[in-house]
C-alpha cells in the first residue's frame, strides 16, 4: 500500500492503471535503466501516474513512483501545463 496527498494507493489500482494505461512520457537518459511515465485509470476511474523502468536482465518492470496527478498541473492528465 502506498500513500500520496490524495490518500492510499492500493497495489490492485496500480495493476489496473498499468493494464489500461498509455505511455505519455519517456526518459531515455535515466539511469540505471531508461524509464517512462504511464497514465492510466483504475476500474473506479481514478487517474494514476506510474513511473516505471524495464529491467532487461531480469525481464521485470520496476515501479519507481506512483501518484494521483494534480489536475491543476496536467491537461487531461496527459500533458503538463506550463
N, CA, C and O atoms as a Maestro MAE file, in Angstrom:
{
 s_m_m2io_version
 :::
 2.0.0
}

f_m_ct {
 s_m_title
 :::
 protein
 m_atom[328] {
  # First column is atom index #
  i_m_mmod_type
  r_m_x_coord
  r_m_y_coord
  r_m_z_coord
  i_m_residue_number
  s_m_chain_name
  s_m_pdb_residue_name
  s_m_pdb_atom_name
  i_m_atomic_number
  :::
  1 25 0.831 -1.157 0.000 1 A "UNK " " N  " 7
  2 3 0.000 0.000 0.000 1 A "UNK " " CA " 6
  3 2 0.893 1.242 0.000 1 A "UNK " " C  " 6
  4 15 1.880 1.303 0.733 1 A "UNK " " O  " 8
  5 25 0.544 2.220 -0.817 2 A "UNK " " N  " 7
  6 3 1.284 3.469 -0.893 2 A "UNK " " CA " 6
  7 2 0.365 4.620 -0.523 2 A "UNK " " C  " 6
  8 15 -0.858 4.483 -0.535 2 A "UNK " " O  " 8
  9 25 0.961 5.748 -0.198 3 A "UNK " " N  " 7
  10 3 0.184 6.933 0.136 3 A "UNK " " CA " 6
  11 2 0.666 8.115 -0.694 3 A "UNK " " C  " 6
  12 15 1.863 8.254 -0.947 3 A "UNK " " O  " 8
  13 25 -0.265 8.968 -1.116 4 A "UNK " " N  " 7
  14 3 0.093 10.243 -1.705 4 A "UNK " " CA " 6
  15 2 -0.817 11.292 -1.093 4 A "UNK " " C  " 6
  16 15 -1.543 10.993 -0.145 4 A "UNK " " O  " 8
  17 25 -0.797 12.505 -1.606 5 A "UNK " " N  " 7
  18 3 -1.589 13.573 -0.996 5 A "UNK " " CA " 6
  19 2 -3.096 13.325 -1.089 5 A "UNK " " C  " 6
  20 15 -3.870 13.974 -0.386 5 A "UNK " " O  " 8
  21 25 -3.521 12.393 -1.950 6 A "UNK " " N  " 7
  22 3 -4.937 12.066 -2.103 6 A "UNK " " CA " 6
  23 2 -5.342 10.842 -1.288 6 A "UNK " " C  " 6
  24 15 -6.517 10.477 -1.268 6 A "UNK " " O  " 8
  25 25 -4.399 10.212 -0.626 7 A "UNK " " N  " 7
  26 3 -4.722 9.061 0.204 7 A "UNK " " CA " 6
  27 2 -3.981 7.804 -0.214 7 A "UNK " " C  " 6
  28 15 -2.897 7.860 -0.794 7 A "UNK " " O  " 8
  29 25 -4.587 6.681 0.093 8 A "UNK " " N  " 7
  30 3 -3.987 5.368 -0.140 8 A "UNK " " CA " 6
  31 2 -4.063 5.003 -1.618 8 A "UNK " " C  " 6
  32 15 -5.081 5.230 -2.272 8 A "UNK " " O  " 8
  33 25 -2.981 4.437 -2.134 9 A "UNK " " N  " 7
  34 3 -2.964 3.849 -3.476 9 A "UNK " " CA " 6
  35 2 -2.689 2.369 -3.277 9 A "UNK " " C  " 6
  36 15 -1.641 1.990 -2.753 9 A "UNK " " O  " 8
  37 25 -3.615 1.546 -3.690 10 A "UNK " " N  " 7
  38 3 -3.502 0.098 -3.480 10 A "UNK " " CA " 6
  39 2 -2.806 -0.575 -4.673 10 A "UNK " " C  " 6
  40 15 -2.840 -0.076 -5.798 10 A "UNK " " O  " 8
  41 25 -2.185 -1.703 -4.394 11 A "UNK " " N  " 7
  42 3 -1.478 -2.452 -5.440 11 A "UNK " " CA " 6
  43 2 -2.408 -2.794 -6.600 11 A "UNK " " C  " 6
  44 15 -2.002 -2.711 -7.759 11 A "UNK " " O  " 8
  45 25 -3.639 -3.175 -6.306 12 A "UNK " " N  " 7
  46 3 -4.589 -3.511 -7.367 12 A "UNK " " CA " 6
  47 2 -4.862 -2.312 -8.274 12 A "UNK " " C  " 6
  48 15 -5.031 -2.473 -9.483 12 A "UNK " " O  " 8
  49 25 -4.904 -1.116 -7.698 13 A "UNK " " N  " 7
  50 3 -5.113 0.095 -8.503 13 A "UNK " " CA " 6
  51 2 -3.931 0.338 -9.438 13 A "UNK " " C  " 6
  52 15 -4.111 0.777 -10.574 13 A "UNK " " O  " 8
  53 25 -2.740 0.055 -8.962 14 A "UNK " " N  " 7
  54 3 -1.549 0.205 -9.801 14 A "UNK " " CA " 6
  55 2 -1.611 -0.768 -10.971 14 A "UNK " " C  " 6
  56 15 -1.344 -0.391 -12.112 14 A "UNK " " O  " 8
  57 25 -1.961 -2.006 -10.692 15 A "UNK " " N  " 7
  58 3 -2.084 -3.014 -11.754 15 A "UNK " " CA " 6
  59 2 -3.134 -2.601 -12.789 15 A "UNK " " C  " 6
  60 15 -2.892 -2.676 -13.993 15 A "UNK " " O  " 8
  61 25 -4.291 -2.167 -12.311 16 A "UNK " " N  " 7
  62 3 -5.373 -1.755 -13.214 16 A "UNK " " CA " 6
  63 2 -4.928 -0.586 -14.093 16 A "UNK " " C  " 6
  64 15 -5.218 -0.564 -15.289 16 A "UNK " " O  " 8
  65 25 -4.230 0.373 -13.510 17 A "UNK " " N  " 7
  66 3 -3.789 1.546 -14.257 17 A "UNK " " CA " 6
  67 2 -2.743 1.199 -15.305 17 A "UNK " " C  " 6
  68 15 -2.764 1.739 -16.411 17 A "UNK " " O  " 8
  69 25 -1.831 0.302 -14.961 18 A "UNK " " N  " 7
  70 3 -0.817 -0.117 -15.936 18 A "UNK " " CA " 6
  71 2 -1.478 -0.875 -17.084 18 A "UNK " " C  " 6
  72 15 -1.174 -0.624 -18.250 18 A "UNK " " O  " 8
  73 25 -2.369 -1.790 -16.765 19 A "UNK " " N  " 7
  74 3 -3.029 -2.590 -17.799 19 A "UNK " " CA " 6
  75 2 -3.854 -1.735 -18.753 19 A "UNK " " C  " 6
  76 15 -3.896 -2.017 -19.950 19 A "UNK " " O  " 8
  77 25 -4.508 -0.700 -18.244 20 A "UNK " " N  " 7
  78 3 -5.364 0.161 -19.073 20 A "UNK " " CA " 6
  79 2 -4.626 1.398 -19.559 20 A "UNK " " C  " 6
  80 15 -5.198 2.215 -20.280 20 A "UNK " " O  " 8
  81 25 -3.362 1.547 -19.174 21 A "UNK " " N  " 7
  82 3 -2.660 2.802 -19.380 21 A "UNK " " CA " 6
  83 2 -1.971 2.972 -20.712 21 A "UNK " " C  " 6
  84 15 -1.978 2.100 -21.580 21 A "UNK " " O  " 8
  85 25 -1.369 4.158 -20.826 22 A "UNK " " N  " 7
  86 3 -0.606 4.517 -22.022 22 A "UNK " " CA " 6
  87 2 0.643 5.272 -21.572 22 A "UNK " " C  " 6
  88 15 0.624 5.987 -20.570 22 A "UNK " " O  " 8
  89 25 1.722 5.100 -22.325 23 A "UNK " " N  " 7
  90 3 2.960 5.821 -22.044 23 A "UNK " " CA " 6
  91 2 2.776 7.248 -22.542 23 A "UNK " " C  " 6
  92 15 2.467 7.474 -23.712 23 A "UNK " " O  " 8
  93 25 2.973 8.219 -21.631 24 A "UNK " " N  " 7
  94 3 2.801 9.620 -22.034 24 A "UNK " " CA " 6
  95 2 4.120 10.400 -22.041 24 A "UNK " " C  " 6
  96 15 4.192 11.478 -22.631 24 A "UNK " " O  " 8
  97 25 5.150 9.875 -21.402 25 A "UNK " " N  " 7
  98 3 6.485 10.482 -21.443 25 A "UNK " " CA " 6
  99 2 7.521 9.372 -21.358 25 A "UNK " " C  " 6
  100 15 7.290 8.331 -20.742 25 A "UNK " " O  " 8
  101 25 8.682 9.615 -21.995 26 A "UNK " " N  " 7
  102 3 9.786 8.666 -21.932 26 A "UNK " " CA " 6
  103 2 11.038 9.396 -21.481 26 A "UNK " " C  " 6
  104 15 11.303 10.520 -21.907 26 A "UNK " " O  " 8
  105 25 11.798 8.753 -20.623 27 A "UNK " " N  " 7
  106 3 13.020 9.333 -20.081 27 A "UNK " " CA " 6
  107 2 14.189 8.423 -20.456 27 A "UNK " " C  " 6
  108 15 14.645 7.612 -19.650 27 A "UNK " " O  " 8
  109 25 14.659 8.570 -21.680 28 A "UNK " " N  " 7
  110 3 15.676 7.681 -22.243 28 A "UNK " " CA " 6
  111 2 17.019 7.756 -21.516 28 A "UNK " " C  " 6
  112 15 17.781 6.788 -21.522 28 A "UNK " " O  " 8
  113 25 17.311 8.888 -20.895 29 A "UNK " " N  " 7
  114 3 18.622 9.070 -20.267 29 A "UNK " " CA " 6
  115 2 18.653 8.670 -18.795 29 A "UNK " " C  " 6
  116 15 19.702 8.772 -18.159 29 A "UNK " " O  " 8
  117 25 17.539 8.222 -18.244 30 A "UNK " " N  " 7
  118 3 17.517 7.799 -16.839 30 A "UNK " " CA " 6
  119 2 18.462 6.625 -16.614 30 A "UNK " " C  " 6
  120 15 18.639 5.776 -17.488 30 A "UNK " " O  " 8
  121 25 19.054 6.593 -15.448 31 A "UNK " " N  " 7
  122 3 19.979 5.525 -15.062 31 A "UNK " " CA " 6
  123 2 19.454 4.862 -13.793 31 A "UNK " " C  " 6
  124 15 18.853 5.555 -12.973 31 A "UNK " " O  " 8
  125 25 19.637 3.614 -13.593 32 A "UNK " " N  " 7
  126 3 20.415 2.692 -14.412 32 A "UNK " " CA " 6
  127 2 19.657 2.169 -15.634 32 A "UNK " " C  " 6
  128 15 20.251 1.521 -16.496 32 A "UNK " " O  " 8
  129 25 18.332 2.447 -15.718 33 A "UNK " " N  " 7
  130 3 17.544 1.996 -16.865 33 A "UNK " " CA " 6
  131 2 16.680 3.137 -17.368 33 A "UNK " " C  " 6
  132 15 16.202 3.940 -16.567 33 A "UNK " " O  " 8
  133 25 16.468 3.228 -18.660 34 A "UNK " " N  " 7
  134 3 15.533 4.223 -19.176 34 A "UNK " " CA " 6
  135 2 14.149 3.978 -18.555 34 A "UNK " " C  " 6
  136 15 13.757 2.834 -18.324 34 A "UNK " " O  " 8
  137 25 13.432 5.046 -18.293 35 A "UNK " " N  " 7
  138 3 12.120 4.893 -17.671 35 A "UNK " " CA " 6
  139 2 11.056 5.613 -18.494 35 A "UNK " " C  " 6
  140 15 11.357 6.274 -19.488 35 A "UNK " " O  " 8
  141 25 9.821 5.471 -18.063 36 A "UNK " " N  " 7
  142 3 8.709 6.094 -18.777 36 A "UNK " " CA " 6
  143 2 7.567 6.330 -17.811 36 A "UNK " " C  " 6
  144 15 7.469 5.688 -16.765 36 A "UNK " " O  " 8
  145 25 6.703 7.269 -18.183 37 A "UNK " " N  " 7
  146 3 5.552 7.639 -17.370 37 A "UNK " " CA " 6
  147 2 4.292 7.079 -18.018 37 A "UNK " " C  " 6
  148 15 4.006 7.348 -19.185 37 A "UNK " " O  " 8
  149 25 3.552 6.305 -17.253 38 A "UNK " " N  " 7
  150 3 2.283 5.740 -17.709 38 A "UNK " " CA " 6
  151 2 1.144 6.524 -17.070 38 A "UNK " " C  " 6
  152 15 1.160 6.792 -15.869 38 A "UNK " " O  " 8
  153 25 0.158 6.888 -17.880 39 A "UNK " " N  " 7
  154 3 -1.096 7.414 -17.350 39 A "UNK " " CA " 6
  155 2 -2.148 6.341 -17.565 39 A "UNK " " C  " 6
  156 15 -2.320 5.836 -18.675 39 A "UNK " " O  " 8
  157 25 -2.845 5.999 -16.497 40 A "UNK " " N  " 7
  158 3 -3.934 5.034 -16.598 40 A "UNK " " CA " 6
  159 2 -4.980 5.323 -15.550 40 A "UNK " " C  " 6
  160 15 -4.745 6.075 -14.604 40 A "UNK " " O  " 8
  161 25 -6.123 4.725 -15.727 41 A "UNK " " N  " 7
  162 3 -7.202 4.876 -14.755 41 A "UNK " " CA " 6
  163 2 -7.556 3.511 -14.187 41 A "UNK " " C  " 6
  164 15 -7.483 2.489 -14.870 41 A "UNK " " O  " 8
  165 25 -7.939 3.528 -12.925 42 A "UNK " " N  " 7
  166 3 -8.376 2.303 -12.272 42 A "UNK " " CA " 6
  167 2 -9.784 1.960 -12.757 42 A "UNK " " C  " 6
  168 15 -10.418 2.747 -13.459 42 A "UNK " " O  " 8
  169 25 -10.256 0.794 -12.379 43 A "UNK " " N  " 7
  170 3 -11.626 0.405 -12.733 43 A "UNK " " CA " 6
  171 2 -12.639 1.356 -12.106 43 A "UNK " " C  " 6
  172 15 -13.757 1.488 -12.604 43 A "UNK " " O  " 8
  173 25 -12.255 2.016 -11.021 44 A "UNK " " N  " 7
  174 3 -13.118 3.004 -10.361 44 A "UNK " " CA " 6
  175 2 -12.922 4.400 -10.958 44 A "UNK " " C  " 6
  176 15 -13.442 5.383 -10.430 44 A "UNK " " O  " 8
  177 25 -12.168 4.483 -12.066 45 A "UNK " " N  " 7
  178 3 -11.946 5.730 -12.811 45 A "UNK " " CA " 6
  179 2 -11.000 6.700 -12.090 45 A "UNK " " C  " 6
  180 15 -11.045 7.903 -12.350 45 A "UNK " " O  " 8
  181 25 -10.159 6.206 -11.206 46 A "UNK " " N  " 7
  182 3 -9.171 7.034 -10.527 46 A "UNK " " CA " 6
  183 2 -7.945 7.181 -11.420 46 A "UNK " " C  " 6
  184 15 -7.375 6.171 -11.834 46 A "UNK " " O  " 8
  185 25 -7.517 8.409 -11.734 47 A "UNK " " N  " 7
  186 3 -6.329 8.585 -12.569 47 A "UNK " " CA " 6
  187 2 -5.056 8.360 -11.752 47 A "UNK " " C  " 6
  188 15 -4.956 8.804 -10.609 47 A "UNK " " O  " 8
  189 25 -4.093 7.671 -12.346 48 A "UNK " " N  " 7
  190 3 -2.792 7.476 -11.698 48 A "UNK " " CA " 6
  191 2 -1.677 7.686 -12.714 48 A "UNK " " C  " 6
  192 15 -1.828 7.386 -13.898 48 A "UNK " " O  " 8
  193 25 -0.565 8.201 -12.231 49 A "UNK " " N  " 7
  194 3 0.677 8.269 -12.987 49 A "UNK " " CA " 6
  195 2 1.637 7.290 -12.344 49 A "UNK " " C  " 6
  196 15 1.767 7.244 -11.121 49 A "UNK " " O  " 8
  197 25 2.309 6.505 -13.174 50 A "UNK " " N  " 7
  198 3 3.246 5.497 -12.691 50 A "UNK " " CA " 6
  199 2 4.531 5.619 -13.494 50 A "UNK " " C  " 6
  200 15 4.519 5.463 -14.715 50 A "UNK " " O  " 8
  201 25 5.630 5.896 -12.820 51 A "UNK " " N  " 7
  202 3 6.931 5.927 -13.472 51 A "UNK " " CA " 6
  203 2 7.548 4.543 -13.314 51 A "UNK " " C  " 6
  204 15 7.677 4.029 -12.203 51 A "UNK " " O  " 8
  205 25 7.931 3.945 -14.450 52 A "UNK " " N  " 7
  206 3 8.431 2.567 -14.483 52 A "UNK " " CA " 6
  207 2 9.703 2.485 -15.310 52 A "UNK " " C  " 6
  208 15 10.023 3.381 -16.090 52 A "UNK " " O  " 8
  209 25 10.413 1.395 -15.118 53 A "UNK " " N  " 7
  210 3 11.563 1.059 -15.952 53 A "UNK " " CA " 6
  211 2 11.556 -0.439 -16.184 53 A "UNK " " C  " 6
  212 15 11.257 -1.217 -15.278 53 A "UNK " " O  " 8
  213 25 11.886 -0.840 -17.398 54 A "UNK " " N  " 7
  214 3 12.012 -2.260 -17.708 54 A "UNK " " CA " 6
  215 2 13.447 -2.676 -17.372 54 A "UNK " " C  " 6
  216 15 14.408 -2.116 -17.898 54 A "UNK " " O  " 8
  217 25 13.570 -3.657 -16.496 55 A "UNK " " N  " 7
  218 3 14.882 -4.173 -16.107 55 A "UNK " " CA " 6
  219 2 15.148 -5.373 -17.006 55 A "UNK " " C  " 6
  220 15 14.683 -6.482 -16.742 55 A "UNK " " O  " 8
  221 25 15.897 -5.134 -18.059 56 A "UNK " " N  " 7
  222 3 16.109 -6.151 -19.098 56 A "UNK " " CA " 6
  223 2 16.713 -7.462 -18.589 56 A "UNK " " C  " 6
  224 15 16.204 -8.530 -18.930 56 A "UNK " " O  " 8
  225 25 17.784 -7.421 -17.782 57 A "UNK " " N  " 7
  226 3 18.377 -8.705 -17.383 57 A "UNK " " CA " 6
  227 2 17.378 -9.634 -16.682 57 A "UNK " " C  " 6
  228 15 17.412 -10.849 -16.878 57 A "UNK " " O  " 8
  229 25 16.495 -9.056 -15.870 58 A "UNK " " N  " 7
  230 3 15.524 -9.876 -15.146 58 A "UNK " " CA " 6
  231 2 14.163 -9.942 -15.837 58 A "UNK " " C  " 6
  232 15 13.285 -10.697 -15.420 58 A "UNK " " O  " 8
  233 25 13.992 -9.142 -16.903 59 A "UNK " " N  " 7
  234 3 12.713 -9.060 -17.617 59 A "UNK " " CA " 6
  235 2 11.565 -8.743 -16.657 59 A "UNK " " C  " 6
  236 15 10.517 -9.387 -16.662 59 A "UNK " " O  " 8
  237 25 11.812 -7.722 -15.834 60 A "UNK " " N  " 7
  238 3 10.804 -7.282 -14.875 60 A "UNK " " CA " 6
  239 2 10.524 -5.794 -15.064 60 A "UNK " " C  " 6
  240 15 11.290 -5.074 -15.704 60 A "UNK " " O  " 8
  241 25 9.418 -5.359 -14.497 61 A "UNK " " N  " 7
  242 3 9.042 -3.960 -14.533 61 A "UNK " " CA " 6
  243 2 9.276 -3.381 -13.141 61 A "UNK " " C  " 6
  244 15 8.680 -3.834 -12.164 61 A "UNK " " O  " 8
  245 25 10.139 -2.385 -13.058 62 A "UNK " " N  " 7
  246 3 10.403 -1.720 -11.783 62 A "UNK " " CA " 6
  247 2 9.478 -0.514 -11.673 62 A "UNK " " C  " 6
  248 15 9.476 0.360 -12.540 62 A "UNK " " O  " 8
  249 25 8.701 -0.476 -10.614 63 A "UNK " " N  " 7
  250 3 7.832 0.660 -10.344 63 A "UNK " " CA " 6
  251 2 8.652 1.648 -9.521 63 A "UNK " " C  " 6
  252 15 9.106 1.318 -8.425 63 A "UNK " " O  " 8
  253 25 8.840 2.843 -10.039 64 A "UNK " " N  " 7
  254 3 9.676 3.835 -9.379 64 A "UNK " " CA " 6
  255 2 8.834 4.793 -8.538 64 A "UNK " " C  " 6
  256 15 9.151 5.047 -7.376 64 A "UNK " " O  " 8
  257 25 7.774 5.316 -9.121 65 A "UNK " " N  " 7
  258 3 6.918 6.281 -8.438 65 A "UNK " " CA " 6
  259 2 5.480 6.080 -8.884 65 A "UNK " " C  " 6
  260 15 5.213 5.780 -10.047 65 A "UNK " " O  " 8
  261 25 4.558 6.248 -7.944 66 A "UNK " " N  " 7
  262 3 3.124 6.185 -8.245 66 A "UNK " " CA " 6
  263 2 2.451 7.351 -7.538 66 A "UNK " " C  " 6
  264 15 2.688 7.592 -6.354 66 A "UNK " " O  " 8
  265 25 1.613 8.070 -8.269 67 A "UNK " " N  " 7
  266 3 0.882 9.166 -7.640 67 A "UNK " " CA " 6
  267 2 -0.385 9.477 -8.431 67 A "UNK " " C  " 6
  268 15 -0.500 9.140 -9.610 67 A "UNK " " O  " 8
  269 25 -1.314 10.116 -7.767 68 A "UNK " " N  " 7
  270 3 -2.515 10.605 -8.437 68 A "UNK " " CA " 6
  271 2 -2.198 12.020 -8.898 68 A "UNK " " C  " 6
  272 15 -1.923 12.886 -8.067 68 A "UNK " " O  " 8
  273 25 -2.231 12.275 -10.210 69 A "UNK " " N  " 7
  274 3 -1.824 13.583 -10.708 69 A "UNK " " CA " 6
  275 2 -2.784 14.697 -10.293 69 A "UNK " " C  " 6
  276 15 -3.999 14.513 -10.230 69 A "UNK " " O  " 8
  277 25 -2.197 15.850 -10.014 70 A "UNK " " N  " 7
  278 3 -2.966 17.031 -9.663 70 A "UNK " " CA " 6
  279 2 -3.542 17.636 -10.941 70 A "UNK " " C  " 6
  280 15 -2.772 18.015 -11.824 70 A "UNK " " O  " 8
  281 25 -4.862 17.742 -11.073 71 A "UNK " " N  " 7
  282 3 -5.453 18.265 -12.309 71 A "UNK " " CA " 6
  283 2 -5.072 19.717 -12.599 71 A "UNK " " C  " 6
  284 15 -5.212 20.174 -13.733 71 A "UNK " " O  " 8
  285 25 -4.598 20.439 -11.600 72 A "UNK " " N  " 7
  286 3 -4.157 21.815 -11.820 72 A "UNK " " CA " 6
  287 2 -2.803 21.879 -12.528 72 A "UNK " " C  " 6
  288 15 -2.410 22.936 -13.021 72 A "UNK " " O  " 8
  289 25 -2.095 20.757 -12.579 73 A "UNK " " N  " 7
  290 3 -0.763 20.717 -13.190 73 A "UNK " " CA " 6
  291 2 -0.724 19.936 -14.502 73 A "UNK " " C  " 6
  292 15 0.305 19.904 -15.177 73 A "UNK " " O  " 8
  293 25 -1.855 19.299 -14.869 74 A "UNK " " N  " 7
  294 3 -1.895 18.446 -16.053 74 A "UNK " " CA " 6
  295 2 -3.112 18.767 -16.915 74 A "UNK " " C  " 6
  296 15 -4.173 19.107 -16.392 74 A "UNK " " O  " 8
  297 25 -2.965 18.662 -18.209 75 A "UNK " " N  " 7
  298 3 -4.068 18.787 -19.161 75 A "UNK " " CA " 6
  299 2 -4.531 17.371 -19.458 75 A "UNK " " C  " 6
  300 15 -3.784 16.578 -20.031 75 A "UNK " " O  " 8
  301 25 -5.760 17.050 -19.070 76 A "UNK " " N  " 7
  302 3 -6.317 15.697 -19.239 76 A "UNK " " CA " 6
  303 2 -5.382 14.617 -18.695 76 A "UNK " " C  " 6
  304 15 -5.395 13.483 -19.172 76 A "UNK " " O  " 8
  305 25 -4.593 14.961 -17.723 77 A "UNK " " N  " 7
  306 3 -3.645 14.052 -17.073 77 A "UNK " " CA " 6
  307 2 -2.562 13.534 -18.022 77 A "UNK " " C  " 6
  308 15 -1.784 12.658 -17.644 77 A "UNK " " O  " 8
  309 25 -2.503 14.063 -19.249 78 A "UNK " " N  " 7
  310 3 -1.550 13.557 -20.236 78 A "UNK " " CA " 6
  311 2 -0.459 14.556 -20.589 78 A "UNK " " C  " 6
  312 15 0.646 14.155 -20.957 78 A "UNK " " O  " 8
  313 25 -0.740 15.819 -20.486 79 A "UNK " " N  " 7
  314 3 0.244 16.841 -20.839 79 A "UNK " " CA " 6
  315 2 0.420 17.836 -19.711 79 A "UNK " " C  " 6
  316 15 -0.543 18.219 -19.047 79 A "UNK " " O  " 8
  317 25 1.642 18.246 -19.504 80 A "UNK " " N  " 7
  318 3 1.934 19.190 -18.422 80 A "UNK " " CA " 6
  319 2 1.474 20.594 -18.795 80 A "UNK " " C  " 6
  320 15 1.664 21.046 -19.924 80 A "UNK " " O  " 8
  321 25 0.868 21.270 -17.833 81 A "UNK " " N  " 7
  322 3 0.511 22.672 -18.026 81 A "UNK " " CA " 6
  323 2 1.766 23.512 -17.860 81 A "UNK " " C  " 6
  324 15 2.655 23.171 -17.079 81 A "UNK " " O  " 8
  325 25 1.829 24.567 -18.570 82 A "UNK " " N  " 7
  326 3 3.019 25.454 -18.491 82 A "UNK " " CA " 6
  327 2 2.817 26.547 -17.498 82 A "UNK " " C  " 6
  328 15 3.705 27.377 -17.303 82 A "UNK " " O  " 8
  :::
 }
 m_bond[327] {
  # First column is bond index #
  i_m_from
  i_m_to
  i_m_order
  :::
  1 1 2 1
  2 2 3 1
  3 3 4 2
  4 3 5 1
  5 5 6 1
  6 6 7 1
  7 7 8 2
  8 7 9 1
  9 9 10 1
  10 10 11 1
  11 11 12 2
  12 11 13 1
  13 13 14 1
  14 14 15 1
  15 15 16 2
  16 15 17 1
  17 17 18 1
  18 18 19 1
  19 19 20 2
  20 19 21 1
  21 21 22 1
  22 22 23 1
  23 23 24 2
  24 23 25 1
  25 25 26 1
  26 26 27 1
  27 27 28 2
  28 27 29 1
  29 29 30 1
  30 30 31 1
  31 31 32 2
  32 31 33 1
  33 33 34 1
  34 34 35 1
  35 35 36 2
  36 35 37 1
  37 37 38 1
  38 38 39 1
  39 39 40 2
  40 39 41 1
  41 41 42 1
  42 42 43 1
  43 43 44 2
  44 43 45 1
  45 45 46 1
  46 46 47 1
  47 47 48 2
  48 47 49 1
  49 49 50 1
  50 50 51 1
  51 51 52 2
  52 51 53 1
  53 53 54 1
  54 54 55 1
  55 55 56 2
  56 55 57 1
  57 57 58 1
  58 58 59 1
  59 59 60 2
  60 59 61 1
  61 61 62 1
  62 62 63 1
  63 63 64 2
  64 63 65 1
  65 65 66 1
  66 66 67 1
  67 67 68 2
  68 67 69 1
  69 69 70 1
  70 70 71 1
  71 71 72 2
  72 71 73 1
  73 73 74 1
  74 74 75 1
  75 75 76 2
  76 75 77 1
  77 77 78 1
  78 78 79 1
  79 79 80 2
  80 79 81 1
  81 81 82 1
  82 82 83 1
  83 83 84 2
  84 83 85 1
  85 85 86 1
  86 86 87 1
  87 87 88 2
  88 87 89 1
  89 89 90 1
  90 90 91 1
  91 91 92 2
  92 91 93 1
  93 93 94 1
  94 94 95 1
  95 95 96 2
  96 95 97 1
  97 97 98 1
  98 98 99 1
  99 99 100 2
  100 99 101 1
  101 101 102 1
  102 102 103 1
  103 103 104 2
  104 103 105 1
  105 105 106 1
  106 106 107 1
  107 107 108 2
  108 107 109 1
  109 109 110 1
  110 110 111 1
  111 111 112 2
  112 111 113 1
  113 113 114 1
  114 114 115 1
  115 115 116 2
  116 115 117 1
  117 117 118 1
  118 118 119 1
  119 119 120 2
  120 119 121 1
  121 121 122 1
  122 122 123 1
  123 123 124 2
  124 123 125 1
  125 125 126 1
  126 126 127 1
  127 127 128 2
  128 127 129 1
  129 129 130 1
  130 130 131 1
  131 131 132 2
  132 131 133 1
  133 133 134 1
  134 134 135 1
  135 135 136 2
  136 135 137 1
  137 137 138 1
  138 138 139 1
  139 139 140 2
  140 139 141 1
  141 141 142 1
  142 142 143 1
  143 143 144 2
  144 143 145 1
  145 145 146 1
  146 146 147 1
  147 147 148 2
  148 147 149 1
  149 149 150 1
  150 150 151 1
  151 151 152 2
  152 151 153 1
  153 153 154 1
  154 154 155 1
  155 155 156 2
  156 155 157 1
  157 157 158 1
  158 158 159 1
  159 159 160 2
  160 159 161 1
  161 161 162 1
  162 162 163 1
  163 163 164 2
  164 163 165 1
  165 165 166 1
  166 166 167 1
  167 167 168 2
  168 167 169 1
  169 169 170 1
  170 170 171 1
  171 171 172 2
  172 171 173 1
  173 173 174 1
  174 174 175 1
  175 175 176 2
  176 175 177 1
  177 177 178 1
  178 178 179 1
  179 179 180 2
  180 179 181 1
  181 181 182 1
  182 182 183 1
  183 183 184 2
  184 183 185 1
  185 185 186 1
  186 186 187 1
  187 187 188 2
  188 187 189 1
  189 189 190 1
  190 190 191 1
  191 191 192 2
  192 191 193 1
  193 193 194 1
  194 194 195 1
  195 195 196 2
  196 195 197 1
  197 197 198 1
  198 198 199 1
  199 199 200 2
  200 199 201 1
  201 201 202 1
  202 202 203 1
  203 203 204 2
  204 203 205 1
  205 205 206 1
  206 206 207 1
  207 207 208 2
  208 207 209 1
  209 209 210 1
  210 210 211 1
  211 211 212 2
  212 211 213 1
  213 213 214 1
  214 214 215 1
  215 215 216 2
  216 215 217 1
  217 217 218 1
  218 218 219 1
  219 219 220 2
  220 219 221 1
  221 221 222 1
  222 222 223 1
  223 223 224 2
  224 223 225 1
  225 225 226 1
  226 226 227 1
  227 227 228 2
  228 227 229 1
  229 229 230 1
  230 230 231 1
  231 231 232 2
  232 231 233 1
  233 233 234 1
  234 234 235 1
  235 235 236 2
  236 235 237 1
  237 237 238 1
  238 238 239 1
  239 239 240 2
  240 239 241 1
  241 241 242 1
  242 242 243 1
  243 243 244 2
  244 243 245 1
  245 245 246 1
  246 246 247 1
  247 247 248 2
  248 247 249 1
  249 249 250 1
  250 250 251 1
  251 251 252 2
  252 251 253 1
  253 253 254 1
  254 254 255 1
  255 255 256 2
  256 255 257 1
  257 257 258 1
  258 258 259 1
  259 259 260 2
  260 259 261 1
  261 261 262 1
  262 262 263 1
  263 263 264 2
  264 263 265 1
  265 265 266 1
  266 266 267 1
  267 267 268 2
  268 267 269 1
  269 269 270 1
  270 270 271 1
  271 271 272 2
  272 271 273 1
  273 273 274 1
  274 274 275 1
  275 275 276 2
  276 275 277 1
  277 277 278 1
  278 278 279 1
  279 279 280 2
  280 279 281 1
  281 281 282 1
  282 282 283 1
  283 283 284 2
  284 283 285 1
  285 285 286 1
  286 286 287 1
  287 287 288 2
  288 287 289 1
  289 289 290 1
  290 290 291 1
  291 291 292 2
  292 291 293 1
  293 293 294 1
  294 294 295 1
  295 295 296 2
  296 295 297 1
  297 297 298 1
  298 298 299 1
  299 299 300 2
  300 299 301 1
  301 301 302 1
  302 302 303 1
  303 303 304 2
  304 303 305 1
  305 305 306 1
  306 306 307 1
  307 307 308 2
  308 307 309 1
  309 309 310 1
  310 310 311 1
  311 311 312 2
  312 311 313 1
  313 313 314 1
  314 314 315 1
  315 315 316 2
  316 315 317 1
  317 317 318 1
  318 318 319 1
  319 319 320 2
  320 319 321 1
  321 321 322 1
  322 322 323 1
  323 323 324 2
  324 323 325 1
  325 325 326 1
  326 326 327 1
  327 327 328 2
  :::
 }
}
